[in-house]
Amino acid sequence: MRRRNLLKAVAGLGAGAALAGALPATTSAAGVRGAGTTSRGGSNYAWYRLDGCDREPYGVVNSFHKAPETIAGQLQAMYDAGQRRLRIPLFHRRGPESGTLLDSTGGDLSAQNRKNLTDLLTLVRETRFEEVQISFIPSGGNTPFEWPQWNPGLYEENRSIVHNIRPLIADAGIHYRIDLYNEAIPTVGQEVLLRYARELWADYTSAYGKNDTIGFSTIANPDRVRRIPEVYGTNPPHLFDFHFYFNEQFDEYGKFMETHRIMNEHGYLGQGWTIGEMHYNDPVAADQLSRAIADSGRRVYYALQWPWTRDKRCEHVDVTPPIDFDRYLAVGF
């Protein structure tokens, strides 16, 4: 499938002027100096349409073959708006597909879904994105933190999905990182999830090493960050990925600085970070995260927005496609 045949409808979709080149550290509206990331970021791209708040029928992998021209146009519009990196979640379960959810019964995807992912990654490469992060998200009954006890059959299914999909990612001709399981660093009491993450990390690194993975992305809450050494032991990843959203305890600046403090206590001083999720094109998050990078001195390679505004107009997702990125470009992300 060639990109030139899929981009016929692109012209009317651009939502921002094309931007090129690295941006320097910037000054926020409050006059406080911030720092950018070392590389240009972008978006989590999981859905190509939203009907009200219903996104389920419109996953970019499971439903790629239903809307290739639309998806191609959206990718071009994101690129033209200055984005250079993407994160693509793979939601899967043992059971029927939903338009987003992929059937992983037996530890592999259907021929159609394998082709869909391959065609999507081809478009990402031909649109000239520089890097993609693929995040595995076991869902439904495959969700480890919902298992009442260890489930060896579902563990093997989830492990096999990673094993069987990795060659498609590696052969796509674009620089990539793999998130072995989205937000899998456990909180207090999630001992089944802890075992799952430990075993999958050991299995993956034994087979492939750790050069192409961030390990497991992490919700940047102190209770989870404190448990990172329990997952990795003496073999941590080269790169950590954190998700920053404000809550009643911390805003984004506070979460970043507290995560930085705990990671230093763990002895994780040299590894860089990526930001795998943050609110969509949000000026508050942009200001707070850029100031935290400056104040901490932590190296952050890139930042990726999730299609969910600070207003949270729908549960978890309220924007699609995630084209606008200017608030983050303004602070050097």
Secondary structure, DSSP 8 states (H G I E B T S, - for coil): --GGGT-TT-TTT--S----S-----B-TTS-B----SS--EEE--BS--BTTB-GGGBTTTTGGG-HHHHHHHHHHHHHTT--EEEEEEEEESS---SS-EE-GGGS--HHHHHHHHHHHHHHHHTT--EEEEEEEE-GGG-GGG-SS--HHHHHHHHHHHHHHHHHHHTTSSEEEEESSTT-S--TT-HHHHHHHHHHHHHHHHHH-STTEEES-EE--HHHHTTHHHHHTT---SEEEEE----SS--HHHHHHHHHHHHHHHT--S-EEEEEE--TT-HHHHHHHHHHHHHH---EEEEEE-S--TT--SSS---SS----HHHHTTT-
